[in-house]
């Protein structure tokens, strides 16, 4: 599996993930992802290889012993380590460049989700940009009709 930050300054790889993955709606995951939930996979620490940009990785201790690693240039969240010598790192699925075939097992911390977060709500979906007459996304790069 290949992974990187948005600007490609940090690139890393690993051969496999371990166990289930979930969508976590806790406040910490929402803040760290800037979205409705966090989507992370467990990777054996010994198998994570930084290919490029190790000196560009910043670390933020979000709670005692929980260190979030991110790109210093573009701010992309990369992975989290919990504890001093953890057996696993939690890799952000959004950092993957490789296809990941595993489906999520559950939504967790639903009691903590944002009021606007309705994961069971059915809504329209689009393969690319929708027509602005149907959905208008102000401040985006959505092309005009």
JONORMO-V715219 format. One record per residue. RES is the residue in one letter. PSI is psi in radians with two decimals (none if undefined). Layout:
res=RES psi=PSI
res=RES psi=PSI
This chain:
res=X psi=2.32
res=X psi=2.52
res=X psi=2.76
res=X psi=2.97
res=X psi=3.08
res=X psi=-0.75
res=X psi=-0.03
res=X psi=0.20
res=X psi=-0.54
res=X psi=2.23
res=X psi=2.38
res=X psi=2.92
res=X psi=2.87
res=X psi=2.65
res=X psi=-0.38
res=X psi=2.84
res=X psi=2.90
res=X psi=2.31
res=X psi=-2.97
res=X psi=2.87
res=X psi=2.67
res=X psi=2.90
res=X psi=2.02
res=X psi=2.14
res=X psi=0.25
res=X psi=2.77
res=X psi=-0.70
res=X psi=-0.80
res=X psi=-0.65
res=X psi=-0.79
res=X psi=-0.77
res=X psi=-0.54
res=X psi=-0.35
res=X psi=0.43
res=X psi=-2.93
res=X psi=-0.40
res=X psi=2.90
res=X psi=2.50
res=X psi=1.89
res=X psi=2.64
res=X psi=2.69
res=X psi=2.27
res=X psi=2.31
res=X psi=2.23
res=X psi=-0.72
res=X psi=-0.27
res=X psi=-0.12
res=X psi=2.14
res=X psi=2.11
res=X psi=2.03
res=X psi=-0.62
res=X psi=2.44
res=X psi=0.42
res=X psi=-0.63
res=X psi=-0.16
res=X psi=0.14
res=X psi=2.11
res=X psi=2.77
res=X psi=2.33
res=X psi=2.15
res=X psi=1.75
res=X psi=-0.42
res=X psi=2.84
res=X psi=2.06
res=X psi=-0.11
res=X psi=1.93
res=X psi=2.09
res=X psi=2.23
res=X psi=2.37
res=X psi=2.87
res=X psi=2.24
res=X psi=-0.42
res=X psi=-0.91
res=X psi=-0.18
res=X psi=0.04
res=X psi=2.28
res=X psi=2.41
res=X psi=-1.04
res=X psi=2.89
res=X psi=2.49
res=X psi=2.33
res=X psi=2.00
res=X psi=3.03
res=X psi=-0.66
res=X psi=1.20
res=X psi=2.52
res=X psi=-0.35
res=X psi=2.62
res=X psi=2.68
res=X psi=1.85
res=X psi=2.33
res=X psi=2.15
res=X psi=-0.55
res=X psi=-0.27
res=X psi=-0.18
res=X psi=2.37
res=X psi=-0.43
res=X psi=2.69
res=X psi=2.49
res=X psi=2.06
res=X psi=-0.30
res=X psi=2.44
res=X psi=2.67
res=X psi=2.63
res=X psi=-0.48
res=X psi=2.88
res=X psi=2.30
res=X psi=2.81
res=X psi=0.68
res=X psi=-0.45
res=X psi=-0.26
res=X psi=0.03
res=X psi=2.77
res=X psi=2.62
res=X psi=-0.48
res=X psi=-0.09
res=X psi=1.93
res=X psi=1.37
res=X psi=-0.33
res=X psi=-0.09
res=X psi=2.28
res=X psi=2.32
res=X psi=2.91
res=X psi=2.67
res=X psi=2.68
res=X psi=2.47
res=X psi=-0.52
res=X psi=-2.62
res=X psi=2.33
res=X psi=2.79
res=X psi=2.47
res=X psi=-0.35
res=X psi=-0.30
res=X psi=-0.89
res=X psi=2.13
res=X psi=2.07
res=X psi=1.60
res=X psi=2.45
res=X psi=0.09
res=X psi=-3.03
res=X psi=0.39
res=X psi=2.22
res=X psi=2.60
res=X psi=2.80
res=X psi=none
